[in-house]
Structures are given as structure tokens and as C-alpha cells.
């Protein structure tokens, strides 16, 4: 089954799709206001797709059920990764990408992006996507299953452009995890555009402006 999504188009017959994944415990509606701020008229009509994460128990939060792309088993983001739910959601996202292709938008004009857990899923699924994507947009997240990335990433996306933004005072995903993700992707040969900001675990107007400029670049007609 496909994920439930909230779609928003800037015009008829969109030529590009931007898929934005929300964070833990959040909603697909969270980034609709951000999308409406972006001025992407130079690249034509765009379809924004905001998927809803499945509701699942989250171990770190006492087993409380909430929207989550994957379970968080503990505070250590590496040793306590739940690989099964990570891979399950990655497959769900690939089906969503395939749906956009079926709707007439080529993979090369699809950007996958997200915030926090959504950023982690963007990097996990995007680097392994079998068809070349336009770019991967990551905000305040990290690279999950990092030890398997080099072996599992697809040939098609070996040099896909990546945007990474992170708050220097982030108490949820430490800034060091963001810079480690940047360094790992650069070492693998990805063209990473890195930005850091004087903020915590959030999105700023400065970051939105940087995201807009990057999207205009990777989706240039």
C-alpha cells in the first residue's frame, strides 16, 4: 500500500516533484507553509508531496505510538538504530517515487527531502534509489545505517547532489552528527552543499532561502 500523502501543486501539469518528509511525532502538514514560501516559478509548475509517516510505538518515548518513519531504540543514534523499520520505510518511499514517475515526472526531476527523521529517511532511501534523482534535501538529520551506505548505494545516485542544513545548537540531533554525515557523503564523492545556522532543532528563514536557491539549481530546466 502507498503512504497517505498531502499534495500541493503550484500549477497545472507539474514538471518536477519535491517530496518532503516530516520528523518524529509530526505531520505531513508541517512543511506546507514552508513550501508556499518558496518561489520556484523559474522551473515551472511543481508538485509538492507530503507523506504521512506510519503510526508506530517508539521505544525511546516509552513505547508511545506516534507518527514515526522508524523506531528509536535509544539516545545513541548509531548503536540503537532499528534497521527493520528503517528499511521498511525506505521501501515505502521508493514506491512513492515510483508513483510520481508513473504520474509523468521523471526521476531526474524528483527531489526527496526531509527534516530530522525525514532527513535520515531521505538519505537512506535516496542514496539507494535505482533511478537518478535530481537531489536529496536534508535538514537537521543524519545518515542512518552509515556502515552499509558505500556498499548499498545505487550506481545511479553515486553522485546525486545533496543539501544539508543543521543548527549549531541542535539538542536533538547533535551538530557533530550533522558534520559527520556531511564528511561521510563528501568522502563517498557526493557534491554536498552544507549550511549551518545559529538555531536549535528547527528551520530558519535563512535556511528556507538557501533551500530555495539550491532547488532552483538542481531543478533548472
C-alpha positions as a Markdown table, in Angstrom:
| # | Residue | x | y | z |
|---|---|---|---|---|
| 1 | Unk | 0.0 | 0.0 | 0.0 |
| 2 | Unk | 1.1 | 3.5 | -0.8 |
| 3 | Unk | 1.7 | 6.0 | 2.0 |
| 4 | Unk | -1.1 | 8.6 | 2.6 |
| 5 | Unk | 0.1 | 11.9 | 1.2 |
| 6 | Unk | -1.0 | 15.6 | 1.1 |
| 7 | Unk | -0.3 | 17.1 | -2.3 |
| 8 | Unk | 0.1 | 20.7 | -3.3 |
| 9 | Unk | 0.7 | 21.9 | -6.8 |
| 10 | Unk | 1.9 | 25.3 | -7.9 |
| 11 | Unk | 0.3 | 24.9 | -11.3 |
| 12 | Unk | -1.1 | 22.5 | -13.9 |
| 13 | Unk | 1.0 | 19.7 | -15.4 |
| 14 | Unk | 3.9 | 19.9 | -12.9 |
| 15 | Unk | 7.3 | 19.2 | -14.4 |
| 16 | Unk | 9.0 | 18.5 | -11.1 |
| 17 | Unk | 8.1 | 16.8 | -7.8 |
| 18 | Unk | 9.5 | 17.7 | -4.3 |
| 19 | Unk | 8.8 | 15.1 | -1.7 |
| 20 | Unk | 9.2 | 16.4 | 1.9 |
| 21 | Unk | 9.2 | 14.0 | 4.9 |
| 22 | Unk | 8.3 | 15.3 | 8.4 |
| 23 | Unk | 10.0 | 14.5 | 11.6 |
| 24 | Unk | 9.2 | 12.2 | 14.6 |
| 25 | Unk | 5.7 | 12.8 | 16.0 |
| 26 | Unk | 4.9 | 15.5 | 13.5 |
| 27 | Unk | 2.6 | 15.7 | 10.5 |
| 28 | Unk | 2.6 | 16.0 | 6.7 |
| 29 | Unk | 1.0 | 19.4 | 7.2 |
| 30 | Unk | 4.1 | 20.8 | 9.0 |
| 31 | Unk | 6.0 | 21.9 | 5.9 |
| 32 | Unk | 3.1 | 23.1 | 3.7 |
| 33 | Unk | 3.7 | 26.7 | 4.9 |
| 34 | Unk | 7.4 | 26.4 | 4.0 |
| 35 | Unk | 6.6 | 25.1 | 0.5 |
| 36 | Unk | 4.3 | 28.1 | 0.0 |
| 37 | Unk | 7.1 | 30.4 | 0.8 |
| 38 | Unk | 9.4 | 29.1 | -1.9 |
| 39 | Unk | 9.5 | 31.0 | -5.2 |
| 40 | Unk | 10.2 | 28.3 | -7.8 |
| 41 | Unk | 8.5 | 29.9 | -10.8 |
| 42 | Unk | 11.7 | 29.8 | -12.8 |
| 43 | Unk | 11.5 | 26.0 | -13.0 |
| 44 | Unk | 7.8 | 25.8 | -13.9 |
| 45 | Unk | 4.9 | 24.1 | -12.1 |
| 46 | Unk | 6.0 | 21.9 | -9.1 |
| 47 | Unk | 4.1 | 19.2 | -7.2 |
| 48 | Unk | 4.9 | 19.0 | -3.5 |
| 49 | Unk | 4.2 | 15.7 | -1.9 |
| 50 | Unk | 4.0 | 15.5 | 1.9 |
| 51 | Unk | 3.7 | 11.9 | 3.1 |
| 52 | Unk | 2.3 | 10.9 | 6.5 |
| 53 | Unk | 4.6 | 8.6 | 8.4 |
| 54 | Unk | 3.0 | 5.4 | 9.8 |
| 55 | Unk | 1.9 | 5.5 | 13.4 |
| 56 | Unk | 4.1 | 3.1 | 15.5 |
| 57 | Unk | 5.3 | 2.6 | 19.0 |
| 58 | Unk | 8.6 | 4.5 | 19.7 |
| 59 | Unk | 10.8 | 2.8 | 22.3 |
| 60 | Unk | 12.7 | 5.9 | 23.3 |
| 61 | Unk | 9.3 | 7.6 | 24.2 |
| 62 | Unk | 8.2 | 4.8 | 26.5 |
| 63 | Unk | 6.5 | 2.8 | 23.7 |
| 64 | Unk | 4.1 | 5.6 | 23.0 |
| 65 | Unk | 2.6 | 5.3 | 19.5 |
| 66 | Unk | 3.1 | 8.3 | 17.2 |
| 67 | Unk | 3.9 | 9.1 | 13.6 |
| 68 | Unk | 7.4 | 7.8 | 13.0 |
| 69 | Unk | 9.4 | 6.7 | 10.0 |
| 70 | Unk | 11.3 | 4.2 | 12.2 |
| 71 | Unk | 11.6 | 3.2 | 15.8 |
| 72 | Unk | 14.2 | 4.9 | 18.0 |
| 73 | Unk | 15.6 | 2.3 | 20.4 |
| 74 | Unk | 17.7 | 4.7 | 22.5 |
| 75 | Unk | 19.5 | 8.0 | 22.6 |
| 76 | Unk | 22.6 | 6.7 | 20.7 |
| 77 | Unk | 21.6 | 7.4 | 17.1 |
| 78 | Unk | 24.0 | 4.8 | 15.8 |
| 79 | Unk | 24.0 | 1.8 | 18.1 |
| 80 | Unk | 20.3 | 1.8 | 18.7 |
| 81 | Unk | 19.0 | 2.1 | 15.1 |
| 82 | Unk | 16.0 | -0.1 | 14.3 |
| 83 | Unk | 17.2 | -1.4 | 10.9 |
| 84 | Unk | 13.9 | -3.3 | 10.1 |
| 85 | Unk | 11.7 | -0.2 | 10.3 |
| 86 | Unk | 14.3 | 1.9 | 8.6 |
| 87 | Unk | 14.3 | -0.5 | 5.6 |
| 88 | Unk | 10.5 | -0.8 | 5.6 |
| 89 | Unk | 10.0 | 2.9 | 5.3 |
| 90 | Unk | 12.7 | 3.2 | 2.6 |
| 91 | Unk | 10.7 | 0.7 | 0.5 |
| 92 | Unk | 7.6 | 2.8 | 1.1 |
| 93 | Unk | 9.4 | 5.9 | -0.1 |
| 94 | Unk | 10.6 | 4.1 | -3.2 |
| 95 | Unk | 7.0 | 3.2 | -4.0 |
| 96 | Unk | 6.1 | 6.9 | -3.6 |
| 97 | Unk | 8.9 | 7.8 | -6.0 |
| 98 | Unk | 7.7 | 5.2 | -8.5 |
| 99 | Unk | 4.2 | 6.7 | -8.2 |
| 100 | Unk | 5.5 | 10.1 | -9.2 |
| 101 | Unk | 7.3 | 8.6 | -12.2 |
| 102 | Unk | 4.0 | 6.9 | -13.2 |
| 103 | Unk | 2.3 | 10.3 | -12.9 |
| 104 | Unk | 4.7 | 11.7 | -15.6 |
| 105 | Unk | 7.5 | 13.2 | -13.6 |
| 106 | Unk | 10.9 | 11.6 | -14.5 |
| 107 | Unk | 13.1 | 10.5 | -11.6 |
| 108 | Unk | 15.7 | 13.1 | -12.7 |
| 109 | Unk | 13.2 | 15.9 | -11.7 |
| 110 | Unk | 12.3 | 14.5 | -8.3 |
| 111 | Unk | 13.8 | 15.8 | -5.1 |
| 112 | Unk | 13.5 | 13.8 | -2.0 |
| 113 | Unk | 13.9 | 15.8 | 1.3 |
| 114 | Unk | 13.0 | 15.9 | 4.9 |
| 115 | Unk | 13.6 | 17.2 | 8.4 |
| 116 | Unk | 15.1 | 15.2 | 11.3 |
| 117 | Unk | 13.8 | 11.6 | 10.9 |
| 118 | Unk | 12.7 | 12.7 | 7.5 |
| 119 | Unk | 16.2 | 13.7 | 6.7 |
| 120 | Unk | 17.5 | 10.3 | 7.8 |
| 121 | Unk | 15.0 | 8.6 | 5.6 |
| 122 | Unk | 15.8 | 10.9 | 2.7 |
| 123 | Unk | 19.5 | 9.9 | 2.8 |
| 124 | Unk | 18.7 | 6.2 | 3.4 |
| 125 | Unk | 16.2 | 5.8 | 0.6 |
| 126 | Unk | 17.6 | 8.4 | -1.8 |
| 127 | Unk | 21.1 | 7.0 | -2.0 |
| 128 | Unk | 19.7 | 3.6 | -2.7 |
| 129 | Unk | 17.1 | 4.7 | -5.3 |
| 130 | Unk | 17.6 | 2.7 | -8.5 |
| 131 | Unk | 17.0 | 5.7 | -10.8 |
| 132 | Unk | 18.9 | 9.0 | -10.7 |
| 133 | Unk | 17.1 | 11.7 | -8.6 |
| 134 | Unk | 17.5 | 15.4 | -9.0 |
| 135 | Unk | 18.8 | 15.9 | -5.5 |
| 136 | Unk | 18.5 | 15.0 | -1.8 |
| 137 | Unk | 17.5 | 17.7 | 0.7 |
| 138 | Unk | 18.4 | 17.1 | 4.3 |
| 139 | Unk | 17.5 | 19.3 | 7.3 |
| 140 | Unk | 18.7 | 18.7 | 10.9 |
| 141 | Unk | 19.2 | 15.0 | 10.4 |
| 142 | Unk | 21.9 | 12.3 | 10.0 |
| 143 | Unk | 23.0 | 9.4 | 7.9 |
| 144 | Unk | 21.4 | 6.1 | 9.1 |
| 145 | Unk | 22.9 | 2.7 | 8.5 |
| 146 | Unk | 26.1 | 4.6 | 7.7 |
| 147 | Unk | 28.3 | 1.4 | 7.7 |
| 148 | Unk | 26.3 | -0.1 | 4.7 |
| 149 | Unk | 25.9 | 3.1 | 2.6 |
| 150 | Unk | 29.0 | 2.6 | 0.4 |
| 151 | Unk | 28.1 | -1.0 | -0.5 |
| 152 | Unk | 24.3 | -0.4 | -0.9 |
| 153 | Unk | 24.0 | 2.9 | -2.6 |
| 154 | Unk | 22.9 | 2.7 | -6.2 |
| 155 | Unk | 25.1 | 3.3 | -9.2 |
| 156 | Unk | 22.5 | 5.8 | -10.5 |
| 157 | Unk | 22.8 | 8.0 | -7.4 |
| 158 | Unk | 26.5 | 7.8 | -6.7 |
| 159 | Unk | 27.0 | 11.5 | -7.3 |
| 160 | Unk | 23.5 | 12.9 | -6.6 |
| 161 | Unk | 23.6 | 16.5 | -5.2 |
| 162 | Unk | 22.9 | 16.8 | -1.5 |
| 163 | Unk | 21.8 | 19.8 | 0.5 |
| 164 | Unk | 22.5 | 19.6 | 4.3 |
| 165 | Unk | 21.4 | 22.2 | 6.8 |
| 166 | Unk | 21.9 | 21.9 | 10.6 |
| 167 | Unk | 21.5 | 24.1 | 13.7 |
| 168 | Unk | 24.7 | 24.6 | 15.6 |
| 169 | Unk | 22.8 | 24.4 | 18.9 |
| 170 | Unk | 20.7 | 21.4 | 18.0 |
| 171 | Unk | 19.9 | 19.4 | 21.2 |
| 172 | Unk | 18.1 | 16.6 | 19.4 |
| 173 | Unk | 20.4 | 15.6 | 16.6 |
| 174 | Unk | 23.8 | 16.9 | 17.8 |
| 175 | Unk | 25.7 | 19.2 | 15.4 |
| 176 | Unk | 28.5 | 16.7 | 15.4 |
| 177 | Unk | 26.2 | 14.1 | 13.8 |
| 178 | Unk | 25.4 | 16.6 | 11.0 |
| 179 | Unk | 29.0 | 17.3 | 10.3 |
| 180 | Unk | 29.9 | 13.6 | 10.4 |
| 181 | Unk | 27.1 | 13.0 | 7.8 |
| 182 | Unk | 28.5 | 15.8 | 5.6 |
| 183 | Unk | 32.0 | 14.3 | 5.8 |
| 184 | Unk | 30.9 | 10.8 | 5.1 |
| 185 | Unk | 29.0 | 11.9 | 2.0 |
| 186 | Unk | 31.8 | 14.0 | 0.7 |
| 187 | Unk | 34.2 | 11.1 | 1.2 |
| 188 | Unk | 31.8 | 9.0 | -0.9 |
| 189 | Unk | 32.1 | 11.6 | -3.7 |
| 190 | Unk | 28.7 | 13.4 | -3.4 |
| 191 | Unk | 28.6 | 17.1 | -4.1 |
| 192 | Unk | 27.3 | 18.3 | -0.7 |
| 193 | Unk | 26.1 | 21.9 | -0.2 |
| 194 | Unk | 26.5 | 22.4 | 3.6 |
| 195 | Unk | 24.9 | 25.1 | 5.7 |
| 196 | Unk | 24.9 | 25.6 | 9.4 |
| 197 | Unk | 22.8 | 28.1 | 11.3 |
| 198 | Unk | 22.5 | 29.7 | 14.8 |
| 199 | Unk | 19.5 | 27.7 | 15.8 |
| 200 | Unk | 18.4 | 24.6 | 17.6 |
| 201 | Unk | 16.3 | 21.7 | 16.1 |
| 202 | Unk | 14.3 | 23.8 | 13.7 |
| 203 | Unk | 14.1 | 25.6 | 10.4 |
| 204 | Unk | 15.0 | 29.3 | 9.9 |
| 205 | Unk | 14.2 | 31.9 | 7.3 |
| 206 | Unk | 17.9 | 31.8 | 6.3 |
| 207 | Unk | 17.7 | 28.1 | 5.7 |
| 208 | Unk | 14.5 | 28.4 | 3.6 |
| 209 | Unk | 16.2 | 30.9 | 1.4 |
| 210 | Unk | 19.2 | 28.6 | 1.0 |
| 211 | Unk | 16.9 | 25.7 | 0.2 |
| 212 | Unk | 15.1 | 27.8 | -2.5 |
| 213 | Unk | 18.4 | 28.7 | -4.2 |
| 214 | Unk | 19.5 | 25.0 | -4.1 |
| 215 | Unk | 16.2 | 23.7 | -5.6 |
| 216 | Unk | 16.4 | 26.3 | -8.4 |
| 217 | Unk | 19.8 | 25.0 | -9.2 |
| 218 | Unk | 19.2 | 21.2 | -9.1 |
| 219 | Unk | 15.8 | 21.5 | -10.9 |
| 220 | Unk | 17.0 | 24.1 | -13.5 |
| 221 | Unk | 15.3 | 23.5 | -16.8 |
